[in-house]
Amino acid sequence: MAVKIENSGMAHSVEDWVSMDSDEISELFDFYVAYARADDFYYSCGMQVFGLPDAIIDVTLSPERARYVLTNFIYFLLTENPELHSGETFSVSASDPNYKLSYTDCYYFDKDELFHNPYGVWVLKGL
């Protein structure tokens, strides 16, 4: 048997699910959030379980780099609960590139689909 998280498509063995430390936010994050690629962007999926937006980033980055930036950004949302506005910038570190933020509705899934995030999406655009 397994446990499947319908809103992100993640699946976990029963053993992994039972051994998860639900008091540890990083474990919850890893169990609920997935990453995928559309034609022209990479995106996170599953942040709606935390009541937060997901994020997308341009497909011109490598998959590894896109996941690195997206993970750091959405984990920042989850752990710091910042007040962000469209037009502001985000960078993983002082030596990493900056990304301009814009907030929008989740447009790449229909509202009746389980993957749709009703809390919206942050778009990260490289500067």
C-alpha positions in Angstrom: 0.0 0.0 0.0 1.0 3.6 -0.4 -0.2 7.1 0.3 -0.8 9.5 -2.6 -1.0 13.2 -2.3 -3.7 14.1 -4.9 -2.9 17.8 -5.2 0.8 17.3 -6.1 0.8 13.8 -7.4 3.4 12.7 -4.8 3.3 9.1 -3.6 4.9 7.6 -0.6 5.2 4.1 0.8 3.3 3.4 4.0 6.6 2.9 5.8 7.9 6.3 4.7 4.6 7.9 5.6 4.4 6.4 9.1 8.1 7.4 9.8 7.6 11.0 8.7 8.2 13.5 11.5 5.1 15.7 11.0 6.5 18.3 13.5 9.4 18.9 11.1 8.4 21.5 8.4 11.1 20.4 6.0 9.8 16.8 6.0 6.2 18.0 5.4 7.5 20.1 2.6 9.3 17.2 1.0 6.3 14.9 1.4 3.7 17.4 -0.2 5.5 19.4 -2.8 6.5 18.2 -6.3 8.1 19.9 -9.3 7.3 19.5 -12.9 7.8 21.1 -16.3 5.3 22.6 -18.7 6.3 23.6 -22.3 7.8 27.0 -21.3 8.3 26.9 -17.5 9.1 24.8 -14.5 6.7 24.8 -11.6 6.1 23.7 -8.0 2.9 21.9 -7.2 1.4 21.2 -3.8 1.8 24.4 -1.8 -2.0 24.8 -1.5 -1.9 22.2 1.4 0.0 24.9 3.3 -2.4 27.7 2.2 0.3 29.3 0.0 1.0 30.0 -3.7 3.2 27.8 -5.8 5.9 29.3 -8.1 7.0 29.0 -11.7 10.3 29.9 -13.4 11.4 30.0 -17.0 12.4 26.8 -18.8 15.6 28.4 -20.1 17.3 27.3 -16.8 18.5 23.8 -16.3 16.1 21.5 -14.4 18.5 21.4 -11.5 18.9 25.1 -11.3 15.2 25.7 -11.7 14.4 23.3 -8.8 17.1 25.0 -6.7 15.6 28.4 -7.1 12.0 27.2 -6.8 12.7 25.2 -3.7 14.5 28.0 -1.9 11.7 30.5 -2.9 8.7 28.4 -1.8 10.5 27.2 1.3 11.1 30.8 2.1 7.4 31.5 1.7 6.6 28.6 4.0 9.0 29.3 6.8 9.2 33.1 6.8 5.7 34.0 5.7 7.0 37.3 4.0 4.7 40.0 2.7 5.7 40.1 -1.0 4.5 42.3 -3.8 4.7 42.0 -7.6 7.7 43.9 -8.8 9.9 43.0 -5.9 13.0 40.8 -6.4 14.2 37.5 -4.9 17.6 35.9 -4.8 18.7 32.7 -3.1 21.9 34.4 -2.0 24.0 37.5 -2.6 26.0 35.7 -5.3 22.9 34.2 -7.1 20.9 36.0 -9.8 17.9 38.1 -9.0 14.4 37.3 -10.1 11.6 39.7 -10.4 8.4 38.5 -8.8 4.9 38.8 -10.1 1.8 37.3 -8.6 -1.0 35.8 -10.7 -3.8 33.3 -10.5 -2.9 29.6 -11.2 -3.6 29.6 -14.9 -2.0 26.3 -16.0 -4.6 24.1 -14.3 -8.3 24.4 -14.5 -10.0 25.4 -11.3 -11.7 22.0 -11.0 -8.4 20.1 -11.3 -6.8 18.8 -8.1 -3.4 20.4 -9.1 -4.9 23.8 -9.3 -3.7 26.1 -6.5 -6.5 28.5 -5.4 -3.8 30.6 -3.6 -2.2 31.6 -6.9 1.3 31.5 -8.3 4.5 33.6 -8.0 6.2 34.0 -11.3 10.0 34.4 -11.0 11.6 36.1 -14.0 15.3 36.4 -14.3 16.8 39.9 -14.5 
